[in-house]
């Protein structure tokens, strides 16, 4: 019916100067071609975590198509590299790895993980995990590793430059913020969060995600399939070996407590949390302006892309629509909260006596982490979730590595005959060995394709 049709937006103003703002500008321009899109760049813009460490997890990879980007092209041009696992040392007991994503074959309809833990007695999870075996061997070729998911690390500076070129070609215009009011049908804030932890609409995650100060510096480095994390009493430190550069990140409640950081390191202050209502009338917060899950795992850019995808799905019109606002805010919160729970779990499972870790560790006895841990230790199964930004494999490996209580097993896992389980485990282990042997060294493979 014509009288129900919404008037499409004719103008959009995107506030920010990083990858999140540029992605939003490109996506809006491609979705509503007649719309006039301006990127308003701050004169003295702050640094956001989502812009500083852009990583795209599997659920957000389809957004590349909406932006007119080609995944293979990003890798070939040296703008992106693959990450298939994270390694954690000094976190809890022996070092362990968590895969980004992999699909395990069920055994008689029962998830593979509980069967392996019940019947194998194998201490090395990489025996049955192609992703972890690839990570240990340094071998991987994305088109030859069915069932293994990966995240894309992006070079932040070069990626932002590529996005700006793409924006200009699409007809996006740019201006500097001068303090004047911006009149537009849609305004998207992609800058640093403007809400404080005391603001009524801000949900503070500081008790579950410790650390409010980050130091970042770069050096030359060889590309790797794995990001390394090491825990200390003062906080944690990570090395990210992306395309051509090694990024060093150190997180603490006090930057003066971080040893060995160069004086040239960039300081970023952040407050973990999210807005309760990132969409209000014609204004939408995106990236750090909407949710800051902290730097562990670098989920911020993926969250921004998924929120942007949700915005495109519910595309606002020129007039406010309270129903669309409520639906967007509800679904955006589901996406953000799953990341919060996973990042909180990683902090809560660390066994350090330093004050940095103590508050988060107390969360193992309170919801929602308490129920997630209890379900896993009782049944060997991962939590039921409305969103799946973090894969079942990542949840399962994190829970198994961080908590000493041996998982119990539900009736279905116990119902699988021992001989059938043994055959499935043997077959899986052989498949993993064969698959790893078939893969090239990742460093050689990516070096070869980027030289073409």
N, C-alpha and C positions, 0 to 999 in steps of 0.2 A: 504494500500500500504506500502510495507516494507520501502521505502525510506522516508516515513513520520513518522515512528515510533520513539518515543523519547527514548533515552537511560535512563533507570531508575537510580536513585541515588544509588551509591555504598557505600557512607559514609555520615554521618551526625554528626555534632558537635552541642551540645546543651549547651549554656552558662547560668549557673544559679545554685542555690542550694536549690530551694524550690519546692513547689508542681507543679507550672506551668511548670518548666523545666522537672520535672520527668514525668508529664503527656505527654508532647511533646515527650520525649524519648520513652516512652512505646508505644504511638500511632504510631510513625514512624516505630518502630521496628515491631509492629504487622502488619502494612500496607505493609511494604517492608521487608520481613523476611531476605532476603539475605544482607540487608544493615548493615554496621558496624556503630553502634550508640554509641557515647561517650558523656557523660555529663562532661563538663568542669566546675568545681566548683571554684569560686573565693576564693582567700586566705583571703581577707577582703571584703566579699560581703555585700552590703547594704541590708536593709530590704525593701521589696516591700509590698504594700497594698494588692495586689492580693494573695500573699503567706501568709500574716499575718492573713487575715480574709476570708478564703475560704467558700463561699456560692454558692450553685448551684441553680439557678432559673429554673422553669419548662422547658423552651426551651432547656436548656443545659443538662438536665437529661439523654437524650438518649446517650450522649457522654460517660457515664459510661460503656456502653456495648462495645464501641470502645476501652476502656482501659482495658477490661476484669474484670471490677468491678461489684459487685452486690449491688444494693441499699439496699435491705433487709439485706444483710450481713453486710453492713456498719453500719446500725442501730443496729442490734443484737450485733455487736462487741463493741458497745459504741463509735464508731468513728463519728456518725452522729445523729442529731436530727432534728425534723421538725419545720419549722417556717411558720405560716399561715397568720401573720399580723404584722404590725408595729404600735406602739402607739406613738403619738406625743402630748406632753404637753407643754404649754407656747408658742406654735407656732403661733396660731391664734385663739382667742376666747377659747372655751371649748376644752378639750382634744378630740382627734379623732383618729380613727384607719383606716389604709389602708390595704386591703387584698392583699395577694400575687397574687392570681388568683381564680376566680370562674366564672362559666358559669350560666348566668341567662336566664330563659325561656322567649322568646319573647311573646308579646301579640299581636295577629293578625299581626305578622310580624314586629312589632315595638319593639326596644330594651326595656327591662324591666325598666331600670333606669329612662328614661324620663317619663314613665307611672307612676312610683311610686312617682316621684317628683311633677308631675302634679296633681295627684288625691288623694294621701294619706294624705298629711299634717303631716306625721309622722316625728318627729325630730330625732328619734333613727334609724340610718341606719341598725343596727343589726337585726331589726324586719324582714327584708326581705333578709338578707345576712347570709347564713350559716357560711361562713368563720369568719365573725365578731362575730356571736353568739357563735361559737366554742371557739374563742379567749377569749371572756368575761367569758365563763363558764369553760374554761380550760379543755375542753373535745375534744378528737379527736382520731380517729383510721384511718389511711390512706386508708385502703381497705374498710372501711365502710362509706366513705364520697364522694360519686360520685358528680362530678361537682365542688369540692373544690380542688384547686391546692395548692401546698406548695413548699417552698424552703428547701433545705437540708443544715443545718449548719454542718461544719466539724471541728473536733478538729485539729487545724493546725499542732501541733507537731506529734501527733500519726498518722495522715493521711499521713504526709510526710514520716514517717518511714515505713508505710505500702507500699507506692508507691516505696520507694527505694528497699524494698525486692522484690516487683513485677518486678521492672526494672532489678535487678540482675538475677532473674530467667529467664527473657526473653532474657538475653544475652547482656544487655547494660553494657558498661564498664564506669569507672569513673577515672578522673584525676584532679589534681589541676592545676589551671592556673599558668603558669610560665613566661608569657610574650612572649613566642615564638609564631610565626604565626601558625595558625591552617589551615591545608589543608584539605578541605572536600567539597563534592559536594553540600551540603546544610548546612548552618549555621543558627541557631535559637538563638536569643538573648532573654533570659527570665529574665534578671537582672533589676536593677533600670534603669529608663530612662537616656540615656546619652545625649539627646538633651536638650539644655537650651531653655528658653522661647524666647531667641533672635535668635535662629536658624531658618533659612528660611523654613525648612520642618516641623516645630513644630507649631501646631495650639493651641494657648494659650486659655484655658477656665477659667482663673483666674477671669475674670469679672463676669462670671455666676455661678461659684462654688467657693465661698470664703473659706478661711482657708487654710493655707499651713503648719500648724504644728499640730501634733497629739501626744497625750500622751495615752499610753496603759498600763493597769495593770490588774491583775487577782485576783480572790478570789474564795472561795468555793461558790457554789450556786446550787439552784434547777432548773432543766430543765424547760423551759417555751416555749409555743407556740408563744409568742410575744416578740419582741425586743422593748425596751422602749427608747424614745428619749425625751430630755428636752432642750428647747431653753433658752438661756440667752443673755444678751447684748454682752458678750464677745465671744459668739459662741454657741456650743451645746455639750451635753454630752449624751452618750448612754450606756445602759446596755444590754448585749447580754448573755442570759442564755442558753448556749449550753450544750452538754453532759458532765456533771460533773464539769463544770467550769463557773464562771460568769466573762465575759470580760467587763471591763470598758474602755470607749473610750471618750476622750475629745478633741475637735477640736477648734482651735482659730488661729488668726493671730499672737498671742503672747502667748507662753506657760506660761509666768510669770503671765498672767491674769487669768489663770485657778486655781480656789480655790480647796483645799482639795485633790489635787493629791499627792500620796506618792512620796517620793524622789527616790524610786526604779522604777518608771514608765519608760517605754521604750519610747524614743522620735523618731518619724518618721517625716521627712520632705518630702513634696510632692508638685508637681506642676501639677494641673489639666490641661489636654490637650491631644492631640494625634498627632502622626506622620501622615503627609499627605500620605506618601508612606511607609508603614511598610514592604513591600516586594520590595527589590531592588536587581536585578540580583540574586545572590545565597544566599542572606542574608534576613532573615525575623525576624522582631521584634514581640514579643508575651508578653502578660501580661502587666506589667507596662511599659516595654520598648516600647510598641505600643500605649497604651491608659491608662490614669489615670483619671477615672471619680470621684475621691475623695472617702472618706470612707462612705458617707451617703448612706445607703442601701447595701453597700458592693457588688457592681456589678462587680468589677474588675476580680474576678476569673471566673464568668460566661462569661464575655466578652472574656477572654482568651480561655475558652473551645470552645466557638462558633467560634472564629477566628481559633482555631486549627481544628475544624470540617470543616471549609471552606478550610483550607490548605489541609486536606485529600481529600476533594472533587476535588480540582484542582491540586492534587499532582504534584509538579514540577519534571522535569527530571534533568538529569545531566548538561544540557546546559541551559543557560538563555532563557526565553520565554517571550518577552515583552507583548504579548497578555494576557497570564495568569497573569502576574504581574498587568496589568491595571485592569483586572477583579477582582482579589483578593483585590486590594487596593480600588476599587469602593465599593464592597460589605462590606468589613471590615469597611469602613467609615460609611455606612448606619447603621450598628449595633452599632458602637460607638456613633454616633450622637443621636440616640434615647435615649440612657442612659443619655447622656449629657443633653438633653432637659428635661427629667423627673427629674433628680437631680437638675437642675437649677430651675424648677418649684417649688420644695419643698423649696428651699432657697428664691425664689422671693415672695412666699406667706406668709413668716413669718412677723409678725408685731412687730419687735423690733427696738428701736431707735439707738441701738449701731452701730458703724461704720462697724462692721462685716457684717451686713445685708443690709446696705443702697445701696451699689452698685448693689447687686443682685436684690433688690426690684425694682430698676429702670427698669429692663428688662421686666416688665409686659406691657410696652408700645412699645417694639421693637420686631421685628421678631427674632426667630420663636414663642416665647412664646405669643406675643400679638395675633397672629392669632389663636393659640390653645385655649387661654382663650376666645377670641371673639366667636369662633365656639361653645364652650360649653355654654356660656351664651346666645347665640342666639338660639341654637337648642337643648341643653341638650345632645349632642352627643360628643363622644371622638374623638380625632384627627385621621385623616386617615394617616397611617404610612406604610412605605415599610417594616419595621422590627417590630416584636412584642415581644421584650424581656420583656418589661413591659406590663402587661395585660390591657385590656380595663377596667376591674374592678378597678385596681389600679389607672389608669388615672382618671376615673370618680369620685372615692371617694376622691382623692387628690384635684381635681378641686372643687368639691362641698364643701369640708371642708375649703379650703384656700381662696376662693373668695366670697365676700358677695353678689354680684349681683345674684339675683335669676335667675336660668337658664330659658331662653325662651324655646319654644317648636316648633318643625317643624310641618308641616301640617299633617304628618302621625300620630304623637303622639296625636294631637288634634282630629283626625278622629275616634279614638277608643271610642265607646259609654261608658258613665260613668258607667252604670250598668255592662258592660263587664269588664271594668278596675277594678271595686270594687270587682267583683268575683275573678279575677285573683290575686289581692292583698291579699284577704282573704285566698285563697288557698295557696299562697306562704308563708304567715305568719304561717299558720298551718303546712305546710311541714317543715319549719325551726324549729318550736318548737318540732315536732316529731323527726326530725333528731338529734337535740342536745340531747334530752332525751335518744336516742338510743346509744350514744357514751360513752365510759368509760373515767374516768379521765386520762388525758394524762400522768401525772407523774406516775400514777400507771401502766398504760399500758406499757410505755417504760421501767419502772423498771422491770416489769415482763418478757418482752421478752429479756432483756439484761442479766437476771439471768439464762436463759436456758442454 
